[in-house]
Amino acid sequence: MRIYNTLTRRKEDFIPLEEGKVKMYACGITVSGEAHVGHGYQALIYDVMRKYLEKCGYNVTYARNYTDVDDKIIARSKETGIPADIYAAEMIKKIDAVMAEFEVDDPTLWLKATENIDNIISFITRLIESGHAYAAPNGDVYFSVASFKRYGCLSNRSVEDMLDGVRVENDENKREPADFALWKAAKEGEICWDSPWGKGRPGWHIECSVMNYKAFGEQIDIHGGGRDLIFPHHENEIAQTESLTGKQFAKFWTHNGLIKVNGQKMSKSLGNSLLLEDLLKKYTNEAIKFALLSNNYRNDINITDDLFPEAEKHLTEFYTVIKAVEEKFGRAARVTPKSIISSTPIWTRTSTPRLPFRSCTDCLSRFPQSLQRATEAVPKTFGR
């Protein structure tokens, strides 16, 4: 099996850290708002990847997280007048309900930042003790980018290049502009916890490093997320974790493409965000999945007005295939519609499958083409 590795920028043979077992983590949702189609897409991609690995015989432990405390959540808390912890909890319930309707399976482990505060404080303390982080007089704690010589290994850029065009918080408490916050001193009225540096809360990047460390230990096999997370989030995760452990954090880094709407990047500022809940009111979850799996997972998806209606059309054709097979060969050949487009691919339902894809990434790249070939075969096979 071969997997494309963002770290090395090539496909590599997949050899897990421990024979027969896979430790896999994908960055989840920051619960400052409801789930949009991009959240659904990423969850779908890594659910398919997990299932493929399981079908290949691996025992997969798959973890996803909820970031339930950060700047955006605090801002929404102030806007709504709802305490940040209550706002985050309510949003998680809404997102869970939408994902259940979307029919993407839960991971093996659900992780939350607020359930790991003690672990985060311990992790940061060790980084300070080893010289990779420093506490500022105001109660903030920063990671020293200069202390980690491999910084930039994932994005393949120098620090200067990475900072060019990227908004960096200019803080007089920082030693260098590239240094990033591990712990943020509390401002008046903000959610906070006690720490050796005063009341505060964790920075975004440290949360995933700590939750990985708690769930899996020093190393994992696969770390995934959207391509927009390569820098700074995943770059910073590598720096934090490897500075603490002295070991390679993740063997494989995988990143899915982003969502565009009629050629434009999907964003709240452009007013073109597509909530998953709204899409599910108009289309079946099967049609949405079919559309999202319609191209290579590493490429961006451009959602046009006809994308989902076309997907429903193809599904109707594919159901014709299913009906024709059952009429021709009887129930012994029965394949349920849900097994086609659901997060469980068709080939996972057989007892002794012949996997039709050569690799995990091949599965994600060629699955829709395989379905298309099946629909095209109907007229030839059944004379329709």
C-alpha positions in Angstrom: 0.0 0.0 0.0 1.2 3.5 -0.8 0.1 6.8 0.6 0.9 10.3 -0.5 3.0 12.0 2.2 2.9 15.8 2.4 6.1 15.7 4.5 8.1 14.1 1.6 5.9 15.3 -1.2 5.6 11.8 -2.8 3.8 8.5 -2.4 5.5 6.1 -0.1 5.0 2.5 1.0 2.9 2.4 4.1 4.6 0.6 6.9 3.0 1.3 10.3 5.0 1.9 13.5 3.6 -1.3 14.9 2.8 -4.3 12.7 -0.9 -4.7 12.1 -1.9 -1.5 13.9 -2.5 2.1 12.7 -2.7 5.2 14.9 -4.5 7.9 13.0 -5.5 11.4 13.9 -7.4 14.1 11.9 -7.9 17.6 13.0 -11.6 18.2 13.7 -13.8 21.3 14.0 -13.3 24.5 15.9 -16.8 24.9 17.2 -17.2 28.6 16.7 -20.1 28.0 14.3 -22.1 25.3 12.7 -20.7 22.6 10.4 -20.2 23.6 6.8 -19.7 21.4 3.7 -15.9 21.6 4.2 -16.2 20.0 7.6 -18.3 17.3 6.1 -15.9 16.7 3.3 -12.9 16.3 5.6 -14.8 14.0 7.9 -15.8 11.9 4.9 -12.3 11.6 3.5 -10.8 10.3 6.7 -13.7 8.0 7.4 -13.1 6.4 4.0 -9.4 6.2 4.6 -10.0 4.6 8.0 -12.3 2.0 6.5 -9.9 1.2 3.7 -7.1 0.6 6.2 -9.5 -1.7 8.2 -10.4 -3.6 5.1 -6.7 -4.2 4.4 -6.6 -5.9 7.8 -5.2 -3.2 10.0 -6.5 -2.5 13.5 -7.1 1.2 13.3 -7.4 3.6 16.2 -8.8 6.8 14.7 -9.0 10.0 16.7 -10.6 13.3 15.9 -10.9 16.4 18.1 -13.2 19.3 18.8 -11.4 22.6 19.5 -13.8 23.9 22.1 -11.9 26.9 23.4 -10.1 29.5 21.2 -10.3 33.1 20.1 -13.2 32.6 17.7 -15.3 30.8 20.3 -14.7 33.6 22.8 -15.7 36.2 20.2 -18.9 34.3 19.5 -19.6 34.0 23.2 -19.3 37.8 23.5 -21.6 38.4 20.5 -24.3 36.0 21.8 -23.9 36.6 25.5 -23.6 32.9 26.1 -20.7 31.7 28.3 -18.0 30.2 26.1 -18.1 26.7 27.6 -21.9 26.5 27.2 -21.8 27.9 23.7 -19.1 25.3 22.7 -21.1 22.5 24.2 -24.3 23.5 22.4 -22.5 23.8 19.1 -21.0 20.4 19.5 -24.5 18.9 20.0 -25.7 20.6 16.8 -22.6 19.5 14.8 -23.0 15.9 16.1 -26.6 15.8 15.0 -25.8 17.1 11.5 -22.9 14.6 11.1 -25.2 11.8 12.2 -27.6 12.8 9.5 -24.7 13.0 7.0 -23.9 9.4 8.1 -20.2 9.6 8.7 -19.1 7.2 11.4 -17.7 8.5 14.7 -13.9 8.0 15.2 -12.6 5.5 17.7 -11.8 8.5 20.0 -13.4 11.9 20.4 -11.0 14.4 22.0 -11.7 17.8 23.4 -9.3 20.6 24.3 -11.0 21.6 27.5 -10.8 18.0 28.8 -7.0 18.1 28.6 -6.1 21.4 30.3 -3.9 19.7 33.0 -2.1 17.7 30.2 -1.6 20.9 28.2 -0.1 22.7 31.2 2.3 19.8 31.9 3.3 19.7 28.2 4.1 23.4 28.1 6.0 23.2 31.4 8.3 20.5 29.9 8.9 22.7 26.8 9.9 25.6 29.0 12.2 23.3 31.0 13.9 22.1 27.9 14.5 25.6 26.5 11.9 25.4 23.7 9.4 27.8 25.2 9.5 30.8 27.5 7.0 32.6 29.7 6.4 36.3 29.1 5.9 38.8 32.0 2.2 39.2 31.2 1.4 35.5 31.6 1.6 34.4 28.0 3.9 31.5 27.0 5.5 31.3 23.6 7.2 28.6 21.6 10.7 29.6 20.4 10.8 28.7 16.7 14.5 29.3 16.6 15.0 26.4 19.0 13.6 23.9 16.5 16.0 23.5 13.6 13.5 21.5 11.4 10.9 24.3 11.4 9.4 24.5 7.9 10.0 20.8 7.1 6.3 20.2 6.3 5.5 23.3 4.3 9.0 23.2 2.7 9.6 26.9 3.2 11.9 29.1 5.3 10.6 31.0 8.2 10.9 34.2 6.3 8.9 32.8 3.4 6.2 31.4 5.7 5.8 34.8 7.4 5.6 36.7 4.1 1.9 37.6 3.5 0.7 35.9 6.7 -0.7 37.9 9.6 1.6 37.6 12.6 0.6 39.0 16.0 3.1 41.6 16.8 3.6 41.3 20.6 6.3 43.0 22.5 6.4 40.0 24.8 7.7 37.8 21.9 11.4 37.3 21.4 10.9 36.8 17.7 8.0 37.5 15.3 7.7 33.8 14.3 7.2 32.6 17.9 3.7 31.4 18.6 1.5 31.2 21.7 1.2 28.1 23.7 -0.7 29.7 26.6 -2.6 33.0 26.5 -3.1 35.1 29.6 -6.8 35.7 30.3 -8.4 39.0 29.5 -11.3 40.3 31.6 -14.4 38.2 31.2 -12.7 35.4 29.2 -12.9 31.7 30.1 -9.7 30.7 31.8 -7.9 28.1 34.0 -5.2 28.4 36.7 -1.7 27.8 35.6 1.9 28.4 36.8 1.9 31.5 34.6 -1.4 32.9 35.9 -5.0 32.5 34.7 -5.3 31.8 31.0 -6.1 29.3 28.3 -4.3 27.2 25.7 -3.2 28.4 22.3 -4.7 26.6 19.3 -1.7 24.6 18.1 -0.7 23.1 21.5 -4.1 21.4 21.9 -3.6 18.9 19.1 -0.1 18.0 20.1 -1.2 17.3 23.6 -4.3 15.4 22.7 -2.3 13.2 20.3 0.3 12.6 23.0 -2.4 11.7 25.6 -4.2 9.3 23.2 -1.3 7.7 21.3 2.0 8.5 23.0 5.1 9.9 21.3 4.4 8.9 17.7 1.5 8.3 15.3 1.2 6.7 11.9 -1.0 9.2 10.0 -2.0 12.8 10.7 -4.6 14.4 8.5 -6.5 17.6 7.9 -7.3 20.2 5.3 -4.5 21.7 3.2 -5.0 25.1 4.9 -3.7 23.6 8.1 -0.2 22.8 6.7 1.0 26.2 7.9 0.9 27.3 10.6 -1.1 24.7 12.5 0.6 21.4 11.5 4.0 23.0 11.2 3.7 24.1 14.7 2.4 20.7 15.9 5.6 19.1 14.6 7.8 21.7 16.3 6.1 21.3 19.7 5.8 17.6 19.8 9.2 16.7 18.3 10.9 19.3 20.6 9.4 17.4 23.6 10.0 13.8 22.4 13.0 14.0 20.2 11.2 11.6 17.8 9.4 12.0 14.5 5.8 12.9 15.4 3.8 11.5 12.4 5.2 9.2 9.7 2.6 10.3 7.2 0.9 13.7 6.8 -2.2 13.7 4.5 -4.1 16.8 3.4 -7.4 17.1 1.5 -8.2 19.9 -0.8 -10.5 22.9 0.0 -14.0 23.9 -1.0 -14.7 26.6 -3.6 -18.1 28.0 -4.5 -18.5 29.0 -8.1 -14.7 29.4 -8.3 -14.3 31.5 -5.1 -12.8 30.3 -1.9 -15.6 29.5 0.6 -15.5 31.8 3.5 -17.8 33.7 5.9 -16.3 37.0 4.8 -17.5 36.4 1.2 -20.9 35.3 2.4 -20.7 32.0 0.4 -20.4 29.4 3.2 -22.6 26.4 2.6 -23.9 24.8 5.9 -24.1 21.1 5.8 -27.5 21.2 7.5 -28.9 23.4 4.7 -27.5 21.0 2.0 -29.0 18.0 3.7 -32.5 19.7 3.5 -32.1 19.9 -0.3 -30.2 16.7 -1.2 -29.7 13.2 0.2 -26.5 12.5 2.1 -25.7 10.0 -0.6 -25.8 12.6 -3.3 -23.6 15.0 -1.3 -21.1 12.3 -0.7 -21.1 11.2 -4.3 -20.4 14.8 -5.4 -17.6 15.3 -2.8 -15.9 12.1 -3.8 -16.0 13.1 -7.5 -12.4 14.1 -7.8 -9.0 13.5 -6.3 -9.2 14.2 -2.6 -6.0 16.3 -2.7 -7.6 18.7 -5.2 -10.0 21.6 -4.4 -13.7 21.0 -5.1 -15.6 23.7 -7.0 -19.2 23.6 -5.9 -21.4 24.9 -8.8 -25.1 25.1 -9.0 -25.4 21.8 -10.8 -22.9 19.7 -8.8 -25.4 18.1 -6.4 -28.3 17.8 -8.9 -25.9 16.0 -11.3 -24.8 13.7 -8.4 -28.5 12.8 -7.8 -28.8 12.0 -11.5 -25.8 9.7 -11.4 -27.2 8.0 -8.3 -30.5 7.3 -10.0 -28.6 5.7 -12.8 -26.6 3.6 -10.4 -29.8 2.5 -8.6 -30.8 1.2 -12.0 -27.6 -0.9 -12.0 -28.5 -2.3 -8.7 -32.1 -3.2 -9.7 -30.9 -4.7 -12.9 -28.4 -6.9 -11.2 -31.0 -8.1 -8.7 -33.5 -8.8 -11.5 -30.9 -10.7 -13.5 -29.1 -12.7 -10.8 -31.5 -12.6 -7.8 -30.9 -11.7 -4.2 -27.6 -13.6 -4.1 -26.1 -10.7 -6.0 -27.9 -8.0 -3.9 -26.0 -4.8 -3.2 -27.9 -2.2 -1.2 -27.9 1.5 -2.4 -26.5 2.7 0.9 -23.4 0.5 0.6 -22.6 2.4 -2.6 -22.4 6.0 -1.5 -22.2 5.7 2.2 -19.0 6.1 4.1 -18.6 2.3 3.9 -17.5 1.7 0.3 -19.3 -1.1 -1.7 -16.3 -3.4 -1.5 -16.3 -3.5 2.3 -19.6 -5.4 2.4 -18.2 -8.6 0.9 -16.8 -11.4 3.1 -13.7 -12.1 1.0 -13.2 -8.9 -1.0 -10.9 -8.3 -3.9 -9.9 -4.7 -3.2 -10.3 -2.7 -6.4 -7.7 -0.1 -5.5 -4.0 -0.4 -5.1 -3.6 2.1 -2.2 -5.5 4.2 0.3 -5.0 7.3 -1.8 -5.9 5.4 -5.0 -9.2 4.5 -3.3 -10.0 8.1 -2.6 -8.9 9.1 -6.1 -10.6 6.5 -8.2 -13.7 5.5 -6.3 -16.1 7.8 -8.3 -14.6 6.6 -11.6 -15.3 3.1 -10.6 -19.0 3.9 -9.9 -19.2 5.8 -13.2 -17.9 2.8 -15.1 -20.5 0.6 -13.4 -23.4 2.9 -14.5 -22.1 3.0 -18.0 -22.0 -0.8 -18.1 -25.8 -1.2 -17.6 -26.9 -0.6 -21.2 -24.2 -3.0 -22.5 -24.9 -5.7 -20.0 -28.7 -5.6 -19.8 -29.5 -4.2 -23.2 -31.1 -1.0 -22.0 
